[in-house]
C-alpha cells in the first residue's frame, strides 16, 4: 500500500520537515504539567465525550444507521475511555480516526493540529493493540516510526504513551513476521 495516501496529502519530505520544525523549542519536550498548552489541549480533547453531531452524520451518510447503533454504547464516554477500552468496536475507532484527521487538516493552529494528529494515531494504535487490525493505508514501518516519534512527546500522559508504545511493538512484530515470510519464499 502507498504510504502517502493517509498522511494528510503530504509527501514524506514535507512530513519530515514538519516533524523537525520546532524540535528545539521548549514546549515541544515539555513535561506533562498543567502549564503545557499542548498537554492541556490534549487532556481537554481526550476528556471530550463522543457525540452524534452533524459532522459525524455528514461523514457517514451511507452507513449512518449501522454505525449509530455501534456508537450508542459509547455516547457520553470520553475519547480517552473509548481509545483505551479493548472492547471498542472498530467502526467507532475508524469514526474517531476520520473525525480527527479531518480536524487536523482543517486547523491552522500548530498545537491544535498536533493534538488532533495524536488522537488520529491513537485511534489507529487502539485498533492495532486491541483488535490486531490496521485501519489505515499507512505501512507498518511508517506506523512504527510515527508511534515512536509521538511517544517522545513529554506532554503526553502515561496511558497515552503506553498505548502508543504497545502499538509500536505490534508494528515491530508485524514487520518481523513479514520479513520471516519473505525469507521463506526465497
Secondary structure as GFF3:
##gff-version 3
##sequence-region A 1 186
A	DSSP	three_ten_helix	3	6	.	.	.	ID=ss1
A	DSSP	alpha_helix	12	20	.	.	.	ID=ss2
A	DSSP	three_ten_helix	26	29	.	.	.	ID=ss3
A	DSSP	alpha_helix	37	47	.	.	.	ID=ss4
A	DSSP	alpha_helix	54	59	.	.	.	ID=ss5
A	DSSP	alpha_helix	64	71	.	.	.	ID=ss6
A	DSSP	three_ten_helix	72	74	.	.	.	ID=ss7
A	DSSP	alpha_helix	79	84	.	.	.	ID=ss8
A	DSSP	alpha_helix	90	106	.	.	.	ID=ss9
A	DSSP	alpha_helix	110	131	.	.	.	ID=ss10
A	DSSP	alpha_helix	140	151	.	.	.	ID=ss11
A	DSSP	alpha_helix	158	185	.	.	.	ID=ss12
###
